[in-house]
Amino acid sequence: MRELGQGFGYLVKGQRWVAQHGKQFGWGLLPGLITLVLYAAALVSLALWGSDLVSWATPFADDWSGPWPGLFRGFLTVLLFALALLLSVVTFTAVTLLIGEPFYESLSEQVDISVAGFAPESGLPLWRELLISVGDSLRIVVRAACWGVLLFALGFVPVAGQTVIPVIGFFVTGFFLVEELTAVALGRRGVRLRDRLTLLRSRKSLAWGFGAPLAVAFLVPFVAVFLMPGAVAGATLMARDLLGEDGADGADGADDADDAGAADPARTPNAS
């Protein structure tokens, strides 16, 4: 329970950090807005022409009698849209991070600088970082999609499908969200996908405390856009904790240190 609360604390600290750094928050909104427009266009298109797509894909139902073709295709259309909505929630972060790689890299670096005074660098050229990011994101999206299909199917189980399975779904989605978000900071430190997953699995409660509430919030698209910058900032603070780096408690620790330095004459350069 302690680590669940600690993970949620990093989410709150990240939001507080961007609230105190308005310029970083403003730039961090752009990738989420672009992704939101793209996803909204795709979902609207599916809502308008999904039934036509299902009819095209089920020609065998043309010969069925009575209301069955309509009922069958209507069910498949609803199922298709629900699955697309689920996948949009699961993949929103990965796509947003991919579109906003330069924005979020800069934001994450500023968080590191505010805590430790410097930002670790991977030493790789930008094109190489983007290539690695795309490959890792695709692997995570495939894993998340497999889990999404499984949980969606289990949702039809009586009672458990309407109670237990949705809760499990939020924790699973939250774990993958945390992996994608911490990848920004951990990637700069040279930590690859397999090692990132190992780190997160060793601190599941911490990851769930951060990711599960975020997964719930991300069900509302506009909320997801406004929370993304703070989520990246909080994930950077969490990454420092996962690696045991000094100052892992985040921007609060840096602010306290600055305040203490200002208050204590022995810490000032001109102190005698």
N, C-alpha and C positions, 0 to 999 in steps of 0.2 A: 504493500500500500504506500510505503514511503516513496518508492521510486515512481509510482503512478503520479503522486502529487508533485514530485520533482520534475517529471516530464511536462506536466501541465504548467508548472512554474516557468519553464523555458519558453513555452508558447506565449505566456503573458509577458515575459521579459522582452521577447522579440517584438511584440506589438508596441510595448512601451518605448523600445529603442527607436523604432521608425517614427513614432509620434514625436520624439525629441529631435529627429533629424528629417525635417520636412522635405528637403531636396531629394534625399534618397528615397523617401516614400513616394514622391511624385513620379520619379523615373521608374520606380518599381511597379507602378500601376499599369504602365503601358503594355507589357507583354500579356498580362492577364486580360486586359480589355480586347486586345487583338484576338486572343484565343477564344474569349467569350463570343465575339462576333462570328468567328468561324464555326464554333460548335452550334450556336443558335441557328445559323443558316442551314447547317446539316440536319439538325433536328426538325426544323420547319419543313424542309424539303421532304424528309421522311414522313412527317405527318400528312403532307399533301399528297404524296405519290406512293406511300408505303403499301396501300391496298393494291395499287396497280402492280407493284413489284411482286407482292405475294401471289396475285392472280397469274402473273407470268410464270412464276416458279412452281405453280401447282396445277398444271394443265390436266392432270389425272382426275381432278375433282369436278371437271366440267360435266362428266357423265353421271354424277351422283344425283339422286332424286330429292325432291322436297327442299327443305330449308338447309340441308346439311352443307352444301358448298359455301353458302354465305356465312353460316355459323363457324365452320372450320377456318375459312379464310379470315374472318373477323378476329377469331382467337389468335391466329398466327400474326395478324397485323399488330394487335395489342402486345403480343409477346415480343415481336421484333422491336417495337418502339421502346418497351420497358427495358429490354436488353441493351439497346442503344443508349438509353438514358443512364443505365448502370455503368456501362463502359465509358461514357463521357465523364462521369464522376471519377472513376478509377484512373483515367488517362489524362484528366485535365492538368494535373500538376506536371506530369512528364512533358506534355506538349508545351505548356507555358514556360517551363524551365528551358526547354530546347529553343523556343523562340526568343526568350529573354536571357540567354546565356551571358552576353556581355554586361547587361544591366545587373543581374544577380551576382555575377562574379565581383563586380565593383562594390555592390552593397555588402557582400560577405567580407570582402577585404576591409572595408571601413569598420565593420563590427570587430574584426580581429585587431585592427589598429587601436580602436577605442579601448580594448581590453588589455592588450599586451604591448602596444606601441609599434608593432610591425605586423605584416601579413605574410604568412608562408606562401611561396610560389612553387608551382610544379616545374617550372623551367622549360615547359613544352611550348611550341608555337601555338597560336590561337587555332589554326586549322586542325592541328593534331588533337587539341583539347575538345574541339567540336566533334571530331570524328569519334573519339572515345565516348563522349557524352551521348551521341546518337546510338552507338552500339549498345551501351549500357541501358539506355532508356528503352530500346526495343526489347531487350531481354526482360526487363522488369514489366513492361506492358504485356508481354506474352504470358508471364507468370501470373500477373494480376488478372488478365482476361480468363485464364484457366480457372482461377479461384472464383471469379465472377460467375462464370457459367455453372460451376459446381454449386455455389451457394444459391444461385437463381433456381436451379433444379430442386435443391433441397427445400426451397421456399414453398413447394407444393405439398410437403409433408404436413399432415394435419397437426394442429396445435404448435409443434416445435417449429414448423416453417413460418409461423406468424409471431413467434415469441423469441426463441433461442437463436434461430438462424440470423435474423437481422442484427442482433447484438454481435454475434461472431463476425458478421460481415463488416461491421464498423471497425472492429479490432484488426481484421485482416487488411481492410483498405487503409486504415491508419498506419499500419506497419509499412506498407508500400509507399505511402506518402512520405513518411519519415526517411525512408531510404533515398527517395528522389531528392528530398530537400537537403539532407545532410551531405549528399553527393557533391554539392557545390563547394562546401568547405573541405571535405575529406579528399575530393579530387585534387585540389590544390596542394594537398599534403602527400600526394602520390598513393593514396589508398584506393585500390581498385575494387570493382564490384564484389568479387567473392569475399574479400576481406571486410568490406563494409557490411555485408550480410552477416558475416561471422560476429562482428562487433555488435550489431543490433540484436542478434539472437541471444547474445550473452547478457543483454540488458533489455529483455522484452518488455518488462514493466515500464521502464523509462520511455521506450519507444511508444508503447500503447498510451501512456499518459499524455504524450505530446500529440500523437497521430489520431487517436480515436475521436477526441473532441473536434479536431480539425476536419475529420471525415464527415462528421455530422454537420458542421458549419458549411462545408463545401457542397452540401446538397442544394444550397441556395446559391446560384451562379454569381450574383452580384456580390454576395458576401465573400465568396472565394477570391474574387478580384481584389477586394480591399484587404483581405487577410494575407495574401501572398507575400508582399514585402516583409511584413512582420514575421511570417512563418520562416522565410529564408534567414532572417536575422536570428530568430530563436533557434533554428536548426544549427546555425554556426556556433552559437553558445553551447548547444548540446554536443556538437562534434568535439569541442574542446574538452568537455567532460568525458566523452567516450575514450579519448586518447590520453586522459589524465594530465592535460596541460594546465599550467598555472593560470589562475584567473578564470577558471571554468564557470564561476558563478555569474559571469556576464558583466554587462554594462554597469550594473549597480555597484559591483566591486570597484570598477574603474572610477566611477563618479565619487564613491566614498573615499578612494585613495586621493583623488584630486582635492576633495574638500579637506581631508586631513592634512595634506601638504600645505594648503593655503592657511590653515589654522595654526599649524605648528611652526614657529619661527626657526626651529632647529633644522627644518627641512628646506628652508629657502636658501638660495645661493648667496644672499648677502648676510646670512646669519653669522654672528661672531662667536 
